[in-house]
Amino acid sequence: MASNTRLRSPPVGVKRSALSPANRILVITLAGVLAVVFIFVTSNVAANHEPKPHDLPVGVIGPPELVTATAHQLDRRAPGAFQILGYRSPAAARTAILHRKVYGAFDPGPSPTLLTADAASVPVATLLQETFTAAARAQGSPLIVHDLVPLPSTDPNGGTAFSATLSLIIAGVLGSSMIYMVTRRRSLAVHLSAVMALGIGAGLLMAVATNVVVGAFHSQFLAIWGVASLFVLALALPIAFFQRLLGLPGTGVGLLVFIVLGDPSSGGATAPQLLPNPWRAISQALPPGAAATAMRDVVYFHGYGATRALIVLGTYAALGAILAIVVDRIRAAAPAATSPPVSSTAENPAG
């Protein structure tokens, strides 16, 4: 005996939904990811496609009246482009460059001379040569250029320090997310201990890669390890706080702050002073920009100029850990505060 199987059709007047709840979540997630990609690409391109100097610190060697005259000439050619600092002697200007107070110094003297440091920023050194070549030409003399901190021949554009630092963003963001996934049901102490191990280990591996495996840097192993570890912790510990507060979406907050905003505004490929606003304003206040500056300064300038950047990184790491602890303790205290009181006396049975 054969039985016919009939497909049930929906009741009259009831329409099938084109998207199930699961598919709606998928579409919303895809739209969110594409929005982040669009914002990230737009932010990167807008920040870096037309670099121009803004209050770029540059020294001029000579008496105050000569410094003032040179500053006025430069301001007429490019208003707001340079912040001019005066130095009485070439030795003082040289010290200022090596201590990261200025990017270069111009001596208008009988033989116009420009002191630069390619290791500070190749685009800035090129810009200064173009600017002061015109000034020297107006005096009828060729410009003499002295590069006080040249880059190695294997890295003529100075991209190694920035590339190595930027790669650590993956360790900070992706690594903290993976740690959260495997420690979300464990104590905060375990979570933060794993994040600390991530930061220390990632910094060590970067120093080994740059100084031993590739041989890009030949000194400052411990300083590179320290800056790299602090950078990873400045990313991962605040993300740990966001995760404790919001759950897995907290990773998205970290991604928006540290990658979508922090990466384009770092200025590591050029210089923070070459970025337009608002990226220039936040450049050294976010971990990627601070880490790019600190790494360049410890690799090429023996740590001079890195103090502020290291303070920024340490502040992010410390605040991230402290806030994560605060959130965890508030969450732990909440159930105790809402639980019903337990009677301290028991009723005696009747009779």
ABEGO torsion letter per residue (X at the ends): XBBBBBBBBBBBGBBBBABBAAAAAAAAAAAAAAAAAAAAAAAAAAAAABBBBBGBBBBBBEBAAAAAAAAAAAAAABBGABBBBBBABAAAAAAAAAAGABABBBBABABBBBBBBAAAEAAAAAAAAAAAAAAAAAAGBBBBBBBABBBBAABAAGAAAAAAAAAAAAAAAAAAAAAAAAAAABBAAAAAAAAAAAAAAAAAAAAAAAAAAAGABABGAAAAAAAAAAAAAAAAAAAAAAAAAAEAAAAAAAAAAAAAAAAAAAGAABBAAABBOAAAAAAAABAAAAAAAAAAAAAAAGGBGAAAAAAAAAAAAAAAAAAAAAAAAAAAAAAAAABBBBBABBBBBBX
